[in-house]
Amino acid sequence: MHTHFSKDCTTSPERLVARCLKVGFGCIAVTDHNTIRGGVEVAKIAPFKVI
């Protein structure tokens, strides 16, 4: 998944985590372009595994 740290997405890490919780995901992969910043931010707040 992408966060707003990629130019082709506008989803904040907080919004991504909220949506993943709503649909019941237990793990996600954050695949932003040319940066790991989105993954790091998501991992700080997500109660599930982030890769």
Secondary structure, 3 states (H helix, E strand, C coil): CCCCCCCCCCCCHHHHHHHHHHHCCCEECCCCCCCCHHHHHHHHHCCCEEC
